[in-house]
């Protein structure tokens, strides 16, 4: 069952943090969290969040591509966390095949100051990710987040000096991510698995290429109350406060 985050146009709550919106009599300019463009709105989130209509209406993969192209963030977990809050990203869905490698690629190229190469790699990644059919995670014992970790390494070494010799990195990255995910049992959570796959990919990248991506303190999940199969305190990302962060 796919569970969607609340829509502010339906219940008067912020689409990002779910806090009650304040309605102003006049409009004011707000910067969109995802595209950073300034748009007029009469709905004000107490924390200052704002998602413009253009970004709100994007498909999941379009939202991932747009944000990962534009962001200068160097922490892949922070990039992923921002995307997980986008209204088009479902609780479960095949968009996680793209979200994980896109967040890792954005982090990699932002960290190496080669952001001009980022867009083409994101486009190549999207083509590979969209070839994975929705629902396969349930039927073939794999996981879209783990597959995404492998796609990241496939795209990263493609056409480079590492291409032939290190092609095995893709399968090894997927395998390690899947083992990490499986260690938490059968409870299905694409958001938890996204963070686990990214952590494992960052670790594997450091071991194989001596590339250290920025890794801040572990993210706190803002979706525990929305997921019926949440592991609660058994999940490393569980937010015990119950407040959407």
N, C-alpha and C positions, 0 to 999 in steps of 0.2 A: 504493500500500500504506500503510495506517495503522499507525503504530508507537506503541504506548502506553508511557508511563513505568511503571517497575516498581511493583507493588502490594506494600505492606509485609506484607499478610496472607499473601502467597504466598512471598516470598523473604527476609523478615526485614530488609528495608532501608527506610529512610525514603522515603515517597512524594514528598517535596519535594526532597531533596538526594541520595538514593540511598546515604547512608552506612548502615553496619550498625547496627541498633538494639540497644540493651541491654535485656534483660528484667529488671524488678525483681520481687522476690517479693511486694511489696505495691503497691497502686495509689497514684498521686499526682495532684494536680490540675494540669492543663496548659491553657494558653490556646490556643484554635484560631487558626491563622494567618488563616483566612478570615472566620469569624463572631465571633471574639474571645471567645466564651463559654468558660467553664472546665468541663472534663470530666475524669473520672477515666480514667487509663490505666496500664497496666503496661509499655508499650513506650516507651523513652526514646531519642530521637535525641541523639547527642553534641553537636549544634549547637543543640538545644532546639526543633526543629521539631515541630509536632503538628497533625494535621488530624483533626477529630472525625468520628465515623461519619455524622452528619447531613450534613455538608458533603461528605464523601467520596462519599455516595450521590446527590448532586445531579446533574442533567443539566448539560451544558455551559452552556446558556443560562441555566438557573436559577442556576448558580454565578456566572456573569458578572453577572447582575442583582443577586444578593444582595451580592456583594463591592463592586460599584461603588456601590450604595446606601449601604453601611455605611462605606466607607473615607473618610478625610479627607485622604488623600494628594493632593498637587497636581501631581505629575509624572506625565503620562500614560504615559510609558515604564515607570516603576516600577509603575504600576497594571497595565499589560499584562504585565510580567514576572512579577508575582505570579500572575496568572491563567494564564499559560502553564504554570505548574507544577502547576496543579490536575489531579488524576487524570483528570477527565472531558474535559479539553481534548486532542484528538488531535493527532498530528503534522500531519495534513492533515484539513480538514473545513469544513463550511459555518458552523461556529460563529464563524469569523473575520470573517464579515460583521457579526456583532454585537459581537465583542470589541473591534475597533478603534474604532468610534464610541462604545461604552459607556465605554471608558477615556478617550477625549477629552472626553466630556460630564462624566464624574465630575471630571476635572481642571478643566474650565472652571467648573463650578458651585462646586466647592470653593475655587477661586482667587478667585471673585467674591463669596464669602460669601452665596450664594443657594442653599445646599444644599437648602432646602425645595422648590425647583422641580425638583430633580434626578430624583426618582423618576418623575414623569410623562413627562419627556423620555426616560428610559431605557425606559419602557414603549412609548412611540411608536416609539422606535428599534428595539426588539425586533420589533414587528409588521412594520416595513419590512424588517428584516434576514432574518426567517424566510420572507419571500416569495421569496427567492433560492434556487433549487433547488441542492442539492448536486451537484457534478460539472460545473457550468457553467464553472467556471474552466478546466477542461481542454479544453472543447469550443468555447468562443466567444472565446477569447483575452483574457478579462478576468481580474481577480484579486479575490478576496473582500476582501482587505485594502484595495485601492484603492477598491472599491465602498463599503466601510465608511467611508472618509474622506469620500466624497460624501454618504453618509447622515448623517454628523455635521453637515455644513453645511446639509443639507435640514431636519433637525429643529431646528437652532439658529435658523434665520431664519423658520421657520414661525410665522405669526401675529404677526410683529413688523413694525416699520416697514421692515425690509429685505426683506420677503417677495417682492414683485413685482420690484423693481429688481435685487435681487441673487440671484435664483433660479439664475442661471448659475454661482454659486459652487460648487454641488454638482458639476456636470459638470466644471468646471475643476479642482476639488480631486481628483476621481477621475482625471482625465487626467494631472495632474502626478504624482500618486502612482504611477500605472501606468508612466509614462515613467521614473521613478526606479527602479522595480522591474525594468523591462525592461533597464535599463542593466547589470544583473548577469547577463544571459543567461537561458538556459532552465532552469537548475537549479531545481527546485521546492522551495520552503521557505516555508511559511506563517508561520513564526516570524520569519525574517529579513524577509519582506515586511510583517509587522505593524509592526516597528520602523521600517522605511523609510517606510511610509504615515503613521505617527504623526509622524515627523520632518517630512515634507513638509506635513502638515496643520497642524502647529504653525507652520511657516514661513509658510504661506498665510494663516493666521488673523492673524498679525502684520502681514502686508502689506495685507490687506483691511480689517481692523477695528482695527488697532493694539492688539490684545490679545496680551499676552505671557504665555504659560503657562510655568510653571517647567520648565526643561530642564537637568537635571544632566548629568554626564558620560555618555557613551554606554554603554549596557548591554553586558555581556559575556554571550554566549549560553551557556546551561548544557545544551544539547542536541546539541552537535556530534557526540558519540560515538553518538547514537541515530539519526542521519539518514544514510542511505546516499548521498544526493546532496549532502552538505555541500560547500560551496566551499572549506572550510578557510581558509587565510590570505587568499584572495581575497574573503572576506566581511568587511564592516566590523565585525561583531559577534563574530567568531570568538574563542573562548577558547583560546589557544595552550597553556595549562597542562594542558588536558584534564580539569580538575577541575570538577565541577558546582558552579556558584556560586549 
